[in-house]
Amino acid sequence: MVLLRRVIGDALRARRQGQHRTLREVSTAANVSLGYLSEIERGQKEASSELLAAICDALGARLSELLGEVSSTLSLAEGMEGVLVPVDEKAKMTDGDVSVAVRRESPLKATLHATRKPQRDVVYAA
């Protein structure tokens, strides 16, 4: 089974790393301890909605954007064989800009790795 906190953590880490920022920079901007932010990114802690909003703000993102990414990743993962009913082999699925791979580690633990094509910055000419 895919844990929501892991998918949220993966999405936060991807955003942070996409901006080439350190845990320390984001934790300072979000006013959260570095260790706690690290645990959130690794899916070991569940962040409150207030804390998620602060982290998103520190990353220059909307909470709704993050949750939209998480929702699309979960939706895709739920349609994959082996996510909710474990299989012995690695499963992979791609849908547009999102690619999800799942590896079963035990009957109750699966690792979900989601990647998203980077969004290009839009430049508007005046």
C-alpha positions as CSV (number, residue, x, y, z in Angstrom):
1,M,0.0,0.0,0.0
2,V,1.3,3.5,-0.9
3,L,1.5,5.8,2.1
4,L,0.2,9.3,1.6
5,R,2.9,10.8,3.7
6,R,5.6,9.2,1.4
7,V,4.0,10.6,-1.7
8,I,3.8,14.1,-0.1
9,G,7.4,13.8,1.0
10,D,8.5,12.8,-2.5
11,A,6.7,15.7,-4.0
12,L,8.2,18.2,-1.5
13,R,11.7,16.8,-2.0
14,A,11.3,17.0,-5.8
15,R,10.3,20.6,-5.6
16,R,13.1,21.5,-3.3
17,Q,15.7,19.7,-5.3
18,G,14.3,21.2,-8.5
19,Q,15.1,24.6,-7.1
20,H,18.6,23.5,-6.1
21,R,17.8,24.4,-2.5
22,T,19.1,22.7,0.7
23,L,17.0,21.3,3.5
24,R,18.5,24.1,5.7
25,E,17.3,26.9,3.4
26,V,13.8,25.6,3.2
27,S,13.5,24.7,6.9
28,T,14.6,28.2,7.8
29,A,12.2,29.8,5.4
30,A,9.3,27.6,6.6
31,N,10.2,28.0,10.3
32,V,10.5,24.2,10.8
33,S,13.4,22.3,12.2
34,L,15.8,20.8,9.6
35,G,15.4,17.3,11.1
36,Y,11.6,17.4,11.0
37,L,11.5,18.6,7.4
38,S,13.9,15.8,6.5
39,E,11.5,13.3,8.2
40,I,8.6,14.7,6.3
41,E,10.4,14.4,3.0
42,R,11.4,10.8,3.8
43,G,7.7,10.0,4.6
44,Q,8.5,9.2,8.2
45,K,6.3,12.0,9.7
46,E,2.9,13.3,8.7
47,A,2.8,17.1,8.5
48,S,-0.2,19.1,9.5
49,S,-2.0,21.2,6.8
50,E,-0.6,24.3,8.4
51,L,3.0,23.0,8.2
52,L,2.5,21.8,4.7
53,A,1.2,25.3,3.7
54,A,4.3,26.9,5.4
55,I,6.7,24.5,3.5
56,C,4.9,25.2,0.2
57,D,5.1,28.9,0.8
58,A,8.9,28.5,1.5
59,L,9.1,26.7,-1.8
60,G,7.1,29.4,-3.7
61,A,4.3,26.9,-4.4
62,R,0.6,26.8,-3.5
63,L,-0.6,24.0,-1.3
64,S,-3.3,23.2,-3.9
65,E,-0.5,22.6,-6.5
66,L,1.3,20.2,-4.2
67,L,-1.9,18.3,-3.3
68,G,-2.8,18.2,-7.0
69,E,0.5,16.6,-7.8
70,V,0.1,14.1,-5.0
71,S,-3.5,13.3,-6.1
72,S,-2.4,12.6,-9.7
73,T,0.5,10.4,-8.4
74,L,-1.8,8.5,-6.1
75,S,-4.5,8.1,-8.8
76,L,-1.9,6.6,-11.2
77,A,-0.5,4.4,-8.5
78,E,-3.9,3.0,-7.5
79,G,-4.4,1.8,-11.1
80,M,-1.2,-0.1,-11.0
81,E,-1.1,-3.8,-10.3
82,G,0.9,-4.4,-7.1
83,V,0.2,-1.1,-5.4
84,L,-2.8,-2.1,-3.4
85,V,-2.4,-5.9,-4.0
86,P,1.3,-6.6,-3.9
87,V,3.1,-8.5,-6.6
88,D,6.6,-9.8,-6.6
89,E,8.1,-7.7,-9.4
90,K,8.6,-4.0,-10.0
91,A,5.7,-2.3,-11.7
92,K,6.0,0.9,-13.7
93,M,3.4,3.1,-15.4
94,T,3.5,6.5,-17.2
95,D,0.7,8.9,-17.8
96,G,1.6,12.1,-19.5
97,D,4.0,14.0,-17.4
98,V,4.0,11.6,-14.4
99,S,5.9,8.3,-14.2
100,V,5.4,6.0,-11.3
101,A,7.4,2.9,-10.3
102,V,6.4,0.6,-7.4
103,R,8.6,-2.0,-5.8
104,R,7.2,-4.4,-3.3
105,E,9.6,-4.8,-0.3
106,S,7.3,-6.9,1.9
107,P,3.6,-7.8,2.1
108,L,2.9,-4.5,3.9
109,K,5.5,-2.2,2.4
110,A,5.9,-0.9,-1.1
111,T,8.2,1.8,-2.3
112,L,6.7,4.3,-4.7
113,H,9.0,6.4,-6.8
114,A,7.2,9.1,-8.8
115,T,8.9,11.4,-11.3
116,R,7.3,14.3,-13.1
117,K,8.6,16.1,-16.2
118,P,10.0,19.5,-15.2
119,Q,7.6,22.3,-15.9
120,R,9.1,25.0,-18.0
121,D,9.1,28.5,-16.8
122,V,6.8,30.7,-18.8
123,V,8.2,34.1,-19.8
124,Y,5.8,36.7,-20.9
125,A,7.0,39.5,-23.2
126,A,5.7,42.9,-22.7
